Amino acid sequence: MIDFLVAKLHDVRFMTMLLAFFAASATVYTLVMPLLAGGDLNKRMKAVASERERIRQRERDRLAKSEKVTLRQTPKQVVSKVVDDLNLTKWLAQESALEKLVMAGYRGHAPYVTFLFARAVAPIVMLIAAIVYTFFIAGMEWSLLLKIGICVVSTYAGLQAPMLFLKNAIGKRQLSIKRAFPDSLDLLLICIESGMSVEVAFRKVATEIAGQSVALSEEFALTTAELSYLQDRKTAYENLARRTGIEGVKSVCLALQQSERYGTPLGQSLRVMAQENRDMRMNEAEKKAAALPPKLTVPMILFFLPCLFIVILGPSYIKFTTMH
């Protein structure tokens, strides 16, 4: 047997045929493997698509079962009737007002109708209150022109009061989001680098960040739902940036869109964005601290210095008066 194998190894014709067989097998393997890999790729893409559909269905079921208190409310019948009868949507409607309501956390048709009702009723109420006070209650000998001016200013204040309330609500909400956003980016980075998908990461961060900022948790939860519902994920990120109106959030949403479109690594972008937002938060704190001494100048002159003078000079004055 050994002699036979040795003889075959020294046979030139046999060795040529064996090498040709190996070369042909390698060629066939090289040509067939891309076809087999394409089949595996199609299977993987189908598996990913089915997994996304499963996540969407799970998100729909979760929202249907757990969210008993909906974010959208129905307007009161009286308010809705007044708005419809007076056609306030035509006369007082503003596109920016609807966006500001969303930024303040008021979504749906009910807050918009209530806002229009307030813009229509508040000037009338302020005008009536100013007339009653200036002409009947105050009893001061003011000139007619001054009384009319007070009524006009009160009416204008009533017209601007809903907008001031809305701006105040937007400011408070944005402040809450700004304070918690760098920490939420760190959590999002940890979730994504651990292998979670973007939808799961947003849902996890929305749950964890709720104790620090309810507004940011709400926005992330809505983004999770939109990522599950919408066909174009870019729209979900654009909606998140528009609802918050914060430059840091807009930058992160742009990075997420670029990652979705070009396949760029998301971890490094989130790490840089988290550091930038943390630096922005620190800069704002330093600005407030630097602006504190000028703001304290007037209170110190009006309240602290008189008390200090009384404490220092009071005993001397009392002693001087008792001597005489």
Secondary structure as UniProt FT lines:
FT   HELIX           2..9
FT   HELIX           12..66
FT   HELIX           77..86
FT   HELIX           88..91
FT   HELIX           95..103
FT   TURN            104..105
FT   HELIX           109..132
FT   HELIX           133..137
FT   HELIX           144..193
FT   TURN            194..195
FT   HELIX           198..208
FT   HELIX           209..211
FT   HELIX           214..229
FT   HELIX           233..244
FT   HELIX           247..262
FT   HELIX           266..290
FT   HELIX           292..299
FT   HELIX           300..304
FT   HELIX           305..323
//
